[in-house]
Amino acid sequence: MEKGKGLARRWAVELHDASSSSSSSHSSIPDPPGFTRSAPDADDAAGARQRKDSETAWKAQKAWEVAQAPFKNLMMMGFMMWMAGSTVHLFSIGITFSALWQPISALRSVGKVFEPFKDPRVDTLAPKLVFIALNLAAMGLGVWKLNTLGLLPTNASDWVFSLAPAREVEYAGGGIPLH
């Protein structure tokens, strides 16, 4: 016996009724309990507006979360700098330059960071300004650590090479040369 021919399967159900192929057959089937057919009018428009409003609120909230993220990094970096101490060694220099590099790279990519939240209904100016301010504070912390380590030229003795030699005011001489 060939496959598919022969006895009909008991569990097979014919869903298509060839005698009534008009569109009125769909209206003769009752809707399931709890389902009501309605025209896509004000309810759908209100639902779409509500979804857009919730999406806008979500984007604004996420933009503020991204803007405040450098604060967590600032606290962590401050703790790491405190743990590194004030002596010049490899670990403290590495932490300090990391504290300088991270804000610089974050400031260079402000546009990319806030790109997912770009929407005419979402104001990203204030979050961007907070993001920039926190990264500038982090960079200031790194510069302060450089000064604490003595790696910034802030004393007059750091610039001695550029000063002209002092004029000799007095000469001393005398004695008998011994040969």
Rosetta silent file (secondary structure, phi, psi, omega in degrees, C-alpha in Angstrom):
SEQUENCE: MEKGKGLARRWAVELHDASSSSSSSHSSIPDPPGFTRSAPDADDAAGARQRKDSETAWKAQKAWEVAQAPFKNLMMMGFMMWMAGSTVHLFSIGITFSALWQPISALRSVGKVFEPFKDPRVDTLAPKLVFIALNLAAMGLGVWKLNTLGLLPTNASDWVFSLAPAREVEYAGGGIPLH
SCORE:     score description
SCORE:     0.000 S_00000001
   1 L     0.000  134.811 -179.748    0.000    0.000    0.000 S_00000001
   2 L   -77.211  154.215 -179.660    1.345    3.436   -0.931 S_00000001
   3 L   -71.290  136.021  177.652    1.849    6.051    1.664 S_00000001
   4 L    88.876  -10.405  179.400   -1.001    8.576    1.903 S_00000001
   5 L  -115.649  159.327  178.049   -3.528    6.412    0.054 S_00000001
   6 L   107.745 -134.172 -175.534   -5.902    3.923    1.376 S_00000001
   7 L   -69.707  140.219  177.129   -7.686    4.191    4.707 S_00000001
   8 L   -75.018  146.458  178.756   -8.401    7.645    6.061 S_00000001
   9 L   -75.310  142.668 -177.428   -6.831    8.499    9.362 S_00000001
  10 L   -71.872  -30.828 -174.974   -9.203    8.683   12.268 S_00000001
  11 L   -89.081   -6.389 -179.192   -7.596   11.779   13.751 S_00000001
  12 L   -73.217  138.430  179.969   -7.537   13.800   10.523 S_00000001
  13 L  -126.400  132.120  177.058   -9.982   16.700   10.364 S_00000001
  14 L   -89.650  112.646 -177.027  -10.950   18.544    7.231 S_00000001
  15 L   -88.033  -21.903 -177.112  -10.953   22.228    8.092 S_00000001
  16 L   -97.050  121.390  176.865  -11.849   23.531    4.661 S_00000001
  17 L   -98.473  113.746 -175.800  -15.466   23.144    3.684 S_00000001
  18 L   -70.966  -23.427 -176.901  -15.668   23.282   -0.118 S_00000001
  19 L   -71.835  -31.247 -179.438  -19.427   23.903   -0.144 S_00000001
  20 L  -123.328   89.904 -178.595  -19.170   27.315    1.531 S_00000001
  21 L  -101.069   10.889 -179.803  -16.117   29.145    0.262 S_00000001
  22 L   -82.436  171.982 -178.817  -17.571   32.617    0.719 S_00000001
  23 L   -77.552  -10.759 -179.793  -16.488   35.096    3.374 S_00000001
  24 H   -73.164  -14.376  179.906  -19.787   34.663    5.205 S_00000001
  25 H   -68.294  -28.812  179.599  -18.542   31.360    6.611 S_00000001
  26 H   -70.853  -32.094 -178.711  -16.222   33.236    8.967 S_00000001
  27 H   -76.925  -17.498  179.953  -19.088   35.198   10.447 S_00000001
  28 H   -80.168  -15.687  178.847  -21.044   32.017   11.206 S_00000001
  29 L   -85.923  125.241 -178.443  -18.327   30.821   13.584 S_00000001
  30 L   -72.707  149.322  177.055  -18.887   32.277   17.041 S_00000001
  31 L   -72.238  149.859  177.932  -16.056   34.141   18.768 S_00000001
  32 L   -66.540  158.695 -179.138  -14.465   32.440   21.755 S_00000001
  33 L   -61.377  134.295  179.156  -15.551   33.567   25.222 S_00000001
  34 L    93.136   -9.339 -179.270  -13.839   36.822   26.241 S_00000001
  35 L  -104.923  130.008  175.785  -13.042   37.901   22.674 S_00000001
  36 L  -127.156  135.555  177.366  -14.908   40.759   21.093 S_00000001
  37 L   -83.531  130.820  176.476  -14.437   42.013   17.578 S_00000001
  38 L  -141.942  155.583  179.522  -14.057   45.756   17.365 S_00000001
  39 L   -75.002  143.421  178.975  -12.972   48.163   14.725 S_00000001
  40 L   -72.095   88.915 -176.934   -9.439   49.554   15.131 S_00000001
  41 L  -120.275 -122.747 -173.355  -10.488   52.994   16.262 S_00000001
  42 H   -66.102  -32.232 -179.263   -9.814   55.058   19.350 S_00000001
  43 H   -64.006  -44.942  179.541   -8.770   52.091   21.504 S_00000001
  44 H   -67.317  -38.834  179.045   -5.912   51.156   19.201 S_00000001
  45 H   -65.625  -40.728  178.676   -4.849   54.797   18.820 S_00000001
  46 H   -66.879  -39.690  178.331   -4.872   55.263   22.594 S_00000001
  47 H   -65.143  -41.354  178.362   -2.903   52.044   23.050 S_00000001
  48 H   -65.588  -40.844  178.424   -0.340   53.106   20.461 S_00000001
  49 H   -64.296  -40.389  179.332   -0.037   56.528   22.083 S_00000001
  50 H   -65.768  -39.727  177.692    0.387   54.901   25.493 S_00000001
  51 H   -64.387  -41.365  178.703    3.093   52.578   24.123 S_00000001
  52 H   -64.795  -40.522  178.609    4.914   55.553   22.573 S_00000001
  53 H   -65.340  -41.020  179.093    4.673   57.481   25.838 S_00000001
  54 H   -69.130  -35.061  176.319    5.988   54.534   27.829 S_00000001
  55 H   -66.880  -38.707  177.545    8.811   54.042   25.313 S_00000001
  56 H   -64.441  -44.295  178.543    9.695   57.730   25.584 S_00000001
  57 H   -63.512  -39.828  179.035    9.710   57.515   29.387 S_00000001
  58 H   -64.092  -43.725  179.405   11.855   54.380   29.232 S_00000001
  59 H   -63.646  -40.823  178.675   14.365   56.068   26.902 S_00000001
  60 H   -64.604  -41.654  179.105   14.565   59.123   29.151 S_00000001
  61 H   -64.208  -43.640  179.519   15.106   56.933   32.212 S_00000001
  62 H   -66.890  -35.415  177.288   17.841   54.914   30.492 S_00000001
  63 H   -62.942  -40.578  177.379   19.519   58.125   29.277 S_00000001
  64 H   -68.350  -35.734  176.900   19.719   59.351   32.869 S_00000001
  65 H   -63.940  -42.135  178.177   21.084   55.988   34.017 S_00000001
  66 H   -66.375  -37.865 -179.214   23.819   56.170   31.375 S_00000001
  67 H   -65.987  -32.456 -177.672   24.541   59.791   32.340 S_00000001
  68 H   -91.701   -3.302 -179.508   25.032   58.869   36.003 S_00000001
  69 H   -62.044  -36.757  178.780   27.168   55.787   35.323 S_00000001
  70 H   -61.785  -21.024  178.022   30.498   57.727   35.494 S_00000001
  71 H   -63.849  -41.250  177.676   29.719   58.525   39.147 S_00000001
  72 H   -63.499  -42.009  178.530   30.083   54.845   40.051 S_00000001
  73 H   -65.617  -35.894  179.053   33.338   54.706   38.114 S_00000001
  74 H   -63.040  -45.031  179.385   34.494   57.895   39.865 S_00000001
  75 H   -65.115  -43.188  179.799   33.960   56.366   43.303 S_00000001
  76 H   -64.432  -43.170 -178.467   35.688   53.112   42.335 S_00000001
  77 H   -67.440  -37.701  176.006   38.647   54.935   40.788 S_00000001
  78 H   -61.430  -42.358  178.003   38.992   57.189   43.857 S_00000001
  79 H   -64.981  -41.339  179.949   39.128   54.137   46.105 S_00000001
  80 H   -66.102  -37.248  177.424   41.709   52.461   43.876 S_00000001
  81 H   -67.112  -38.119  177.446   43.870   55.605   43.878 S_00000001
  82 H   -64.649  -40.718  179.332   43.662   55.786   47.651 S_00000001
  83 H   -69.166  -27.288 -179.104   44.703   52.122   47.903 S_00000001
  84 H   -71.999  -23.198  178.560   47.629   52.718   45.498 S_00000001
  85 L    86.046 -174.455 -175.658   49.202   55.205   47.899 S_00000001
  86 L  -113.366   15.093  176.110   51.240   58.303   47.172 S_00000001
  87 L   -96.974  152.241 -177.824   54.535   56.743   46.194 S_00000001
  88 L   -85.456  110.949  172.923   55.612   56.467   42.597 S_00000001
  89 L  -150.065  175.673 -170.551   55.576   52.844   41.488 S_00000001
  90 H   -59.876  -42.963 -176.905   54.146   50.885   38.609 S_00000001
  91 H   -65.052  -46.721 -177.939   50.739   50.174   40.139 S_00000001
  92 H   -67.098  -35.728  177.682   50.010   53.771   41.159 S_00000001
  93 H   -68.924  -40.826  177.785   51.113   55.118   37.775 S_00000001
  94 H   -62.631  -43.798  178.579   48.981   52.534   35.952 S_00000001
  95 H   -63.798  -41.013 -178.202   45.914   53.380   38.050 S_00000001
  96 H   -65.956  -45.477  179.668   46.494   57.096   37.516 S_00000001
  97 H   -70.233  -28.868  173.023   46.813   56.859   33.751 S_00000001
  98 H   -66.963  -39.115  178.305   43.762   54.595   33.654 S_00000001
  99 H   -66.021  -25.460  176.733   41.900   57.270   35.633 S_00000001
 100 H   -85.684  -38.303 -173.881   42.912   59.778   32.967 S_00000001
 101 H   -73.153  -40.111 -177.869   42.291   57.607   29.907 S_00000001
 102 H   -59.746  -47.597  177.900   38.796   56.375   30.768 S_00000001
 103 H   -66.696  -34.992  179.314   37.199   59.859   30.982 S_00000001
 104 H   -63.723  -45.411  179.639   39.009   61.038   27.855 S_00000001
 105 H   -68.496  -32.789  177.540   37.719   58.087   25.836 S_00000001
 106 H   -69.336  -38.131  179.119   34.224   58.532   27.317 S_00000001
 107 H   -68.475  -30.509  178.400   34.206   62.220   26.389 S_00000001
 108 H   -72.027  -21.631 -175.058   35.224   61.372   22.840 S_00000001
 109 L  -116.239   31.815  179.735   32.247   59.022   22.454 S_00000001
 110 H   -60.779  -42.028 -179.548   29.398   61.034   23.998 S_00000001
 111 H   -62.750  -40.797 -179.868   27.433   60.929   20.742 S_00000001
 112 H   -69.902  -34.629 -178.296   27.735   57.155   20.428 S_00000001
 113 H   -65.739  -39.557 -177.001   26.771   56.602   24.053 S_00000001
 114 L   -96.810    8.583  178.944   23.513   58.530   23.695 S_00000001
 115 H   -60.907  -41.865 -179.353   22.701   57.330   20.161 S_00000001
 116 H   -64.345  -18.465 -176.460   20.148   54.674   21.286 S_00000001
 117 H  -100.573   10.064 -178.428   18.133   57.380   23.080 S_00000001
 118 L   -71.203  114.901 -178.127   17.928   59.722   20.107 S_00000001
 119 L  -158.477  139.039 -179.645   14.282   60.605   19.760 S_00000001
 120 L   -62.166  -23.965 -179.416   12.554   63.947   19.120 S_00000001
 121 L   -88.815   -9.788 -178.217   10.440   63.437   22.239 S_00000001
 122 L  -107.054  122.022  178.303   13.413   62.636   24.511 S_00000001
 123 L   -87.894  113.231 -178.971   15.566   65.523   25.708 S_00000001
 124 L  -104.987    6.969 -178.803   19.123   64.232   26.029 S_00000001
 125 H   -66.678  -49.239 -179.622   20.845   67.581   26.594 S_00000001
 126 H   -62.778  -45.715  176.420   20.701   67.461   30.402 S_00000001
 127 H   -61.510  -36.871  177.809   21.897   63.819   30.607 S_00000001
 128 H   -64.161  -41.587  179.365   24.739   64.615   28.200 S_00000001
 129 H   -65.066  -39.610  176.485   25.804   67.587   30.320 S_00000001
 130 H   -64.740  -42.264  178.636   25.759   65.467   33.488 S_00000001
 131 H   -59.864  -45.311 -179.674   27.759   62.761   31.689 S_00000001
 132 H   -66.455  -42.744 -179.584   30.348   65.320   30.554 S_00000001
 133 H   -62.873  -42.465 -179.833   30.565   66.938   34.011 S_00000001
 134 H   -67.604  -36.436  177.532   31.106   63.619   35.773 S_00000001
 135 H   -70.492  -34.874  174.836   33.797   62.605   33.289 S_00000001
 136 H   -66.291  -37.163  175.505   35.534   65.966   33.736 S_00000001
 137 H   -63.888  -40.197  177.615   35.436   65.395   37.508 S_00000001
 138 H   -64.607  -38.838  178.051   37.000   61.967   36.987 S_00000001
 139 H   -67.663  -37.535  175.512   39.710   63.530   34.830 S_00000001
 140 H   -62.303  -37.348  176.510   40.292   66.129   37.563 S_00000001
 141 H   -63.384  -39.472  177.342   40.717   63.299   40.061 S_00000001
 142 H   -66.489  -40.171  177.921   43.371   61.775   37.807 S_00000001
 143 H   -66.722  -38.875  176.474   45.205   65.094   37.474 S_00000001
 144 H   -60.651  -41.156  179.170   45.054   65.527   41.264 S_00000001
 145 H   -66.243  -38.230  175.250   46.630   62.069   41.680 S_00000001
 146 H   -59.651  -41.487  178.804   49.381   63.012   39.217 S_00000001
 147 H   -66.775  -40.337  178.496   50.092   66.064   41.357 S_00000001
 148 H   -62.306  -36.936  178.926   50.056   63.964   44.543 S_00000001
 149 H   -76.352  -11.207 -179.398   52.612   61.615   42.996 S_00000001
 150 L    82.094   22.510 -178.264   54.775   64.592   42.064 S_00000001
 151 L   -95.317   -3.053  175.047   54.519   63.933   38.349 S_00000001
 152 L  -100.461  137.213  179.668   53.181   67.395   37.470 S_00000001
 153 L   -79.791   86.398 -176.908   55.696   70.216   37.140 S_00000001
 154 L  -110.902   -9.510 -179.933   54.214   72.612   39.705 S_00000001
 155 L  -101.872  159.772  178.325   57.342   73.774   41.611 S_00000001
 156 H   -64.217  -32.213 -178.879   59.988   76.237   40.494 S_00000001
 157 H   -67.553  -19.843  177.013   62.601   73.491   40.781 S_00000001
 158 H   -73.264  -17.833 -176.546   60.785   71.566   38.051 S_00000001
 159 H  -112.120   17.250 -176.482   61.572   74.361   35.596 S_00000001
 160 H   -60.218  -31.286 -177.706   65.225   74.934   36.585 S_00000001
 161 H   -65.852  -24.531 -178.194   66.505   73.798   33.188 S_00000001
 162 H   -91.829   -6.073  179.022   64.806   76.748   31.497 S_00000001
 163 L   -83.763  146.440  176.027   66.243   79.380   33.873 S_00000001
 164 L   -72.053  147.611  178.835   69.388   81.260   32.964 S_00000001
 165 L   -62.103  146.019 -179.886   72.393   80.474   35.166 S_00000001
 166 L   -65.626  143.164  179.504   72.835   82.850   38.063 S_00000001
 167 L   -74.683  134.587 -178.938   75.375   85.676   37.558 S_00000001
 168 L   -77.576  126.382 -176.785   78.477   85.217   39.640 S_00000001
 169 L   -96.847  -30.636 -173.137   78.817   88.100   42.057 S_00000001
 170 L  -133.628  142.447  176.788   81.991   87.175   43.858 S_00000001
 171 L  -116.958  142.750  177.593   85.212   85.507   42.891 S_00000001
 172 L  -120.813  141.463  178.481   87.527   83.797   45.290 S_00000001
 173 L  -163.501  172.193  177.907   91.127   83.059   44.649 S_00000001
 174 L   134.586 -178.503 -179.605   94.443   83.010   46.302 S_00000001
 175 L    91.187  168.802  179.567   96.936   80.780   47.827 S_00000001
 176 L  -103.084  128.948  178.403  100.193   79.535   46.506 S_00000001
 177 L   -71.992  131.881  178.055  100.128   76.990   43.790 S_00000001
 178 L  -103.062  125.570  179.119  101.979   73.895   44.794 S_00000001
 179 L  -105.346    0.000    0.000  103.690   71.947   42.135 S_00000001
